[in-house]
Amino acid sequence: MNPEMTEQQDYSRFIRAWRERISAREKYLSDCRKRAYRQAQKAVSTLQKEYGIKKAFLFGSLLDKNRFTDRSDIDLAVEGLEKATLFEAIGRLSQLGQFHIDILPWEDCKHSLKKEILLNGKLIYENSR
């Protein structure tokens, strides 16, 4: 048997195994992003029904598949959430799934952050009334 051929076959198996591993990781992260997005939608629905928010923007790593990991959180900028209920709302949303949810009151955002959210974020709820 040709030693070069055996070495080449070993490399082929190694490369194939790594490709399979990378593919499995990409699928896993894609599934995680889908779950996180569904959790974000549930969170916004809860905020709308229970706290009467006016708008919700999704921003951060969830919107960027190259930055998202299975340890990412869900970043929401929310307009119309009363300050007195912020911590209650955070506690309520922590029960919705595996991903931690950060709520940022829109009214407290600096102009530069609002600009960034409007440019790169996604409006996922707006009260039409």
Beta strands, then each sheet from edge to edge (+ up, - down):
strand 1: 55-59
strand 2: 74-79
strand 3: 101-105
strand 4: 122-126
sheet 1: 3+ 2+ 1- 4+
end
